[in-house]
Amino acid sequence: MIRIIYSWKVAPEKRELFIQTWKKTTNSIHETVKGARGSFMLQSETDASDIKTIAKWDSLADWEKFWQDNKPSQMQSMHDIGERISVEIFREVDDFTK
């Protein structure tokens, strides 16, 4: 398993639209893309425009296949609303969350 951490900057007036768009996008990807296990979203307590989305994938190969064109069409609407600042890839060592 891997986790992908996307960092976003989202203007305050677009935050609710971004959240709703992310919900639809992440659920669609989870339901239709091989290896996608879903994701969750975090918002900074000190800077409401700082949002992280953390996706879980079966393998790096599955994620790379999804990203082969750099901006998959499924995520275009999120890019139209917020600015993706960075992408970090981590291997999951263990997970005790429920």
Sequence and secondary structure as in RCSB ss.txt:
>XXXX:A:sequence
MIRIIYSWKVAPEKRELFIQTWKKTTNSIHETVKGARGSFMLQSETDASDIKTIAKWDSLADWEKFWQDNKPSQM
QSMHDIGERISVEIFREVDDFTK
>XXXX:A:secstr
 EEEEEEEE  GGGHHHHHHHHHHHHHHHHHHSTTEEEEEEEE SS TTEEEEEEEES HHHHHHHTTTSS GGG
HHHHHHSEEEEEEEEE       
